[in-house]
């Protein structure tokens, strides 16, 4: 997968990006786990050497253990990330569905109030529907970072 082109000294070179499962945030715990497994295995090998087993016969074992441990953790973290990403997308879809349903109900009420002959009743119902939409949006849709506060539900 190519992320783009870079111009270096008049020549164009292609920069390759790593796959998402090799992102540094996911690799760091895997590398630390692999290193810890390697060091723990190496310490055990020193104990085995003290008992008379040659160290040269166990070093490749430690590398394999560290690599397999890091790979296992990387696979787990990648699966966990994908599951979390899927759950967040599912929650957003449910939120959009609920907002859509409530907005449709409010628009239906607006259409029905437009048919009324009494102007005061029509305006009262429009105010109710506007408050209903405002309440629904402040309840269902978080306003994080927007700096806006919910409008009071009473009439001004």
Protein Blocks (a to p, Z undefined) as FASTA:
>chain_A
ZZbdcdeehiacddddddfklgfklmmmmmmmmmmmmmmmmmmmmmmmmnopafklmmmm
mmmmmmmmmmmmmmmmmmmmmmmmmmmmmmmmmmmmmmmmmmmmmmmmmmmmmmpmblml
mmmmmmmmmmmmmmmmmmmmccehklpacddfbdZZ
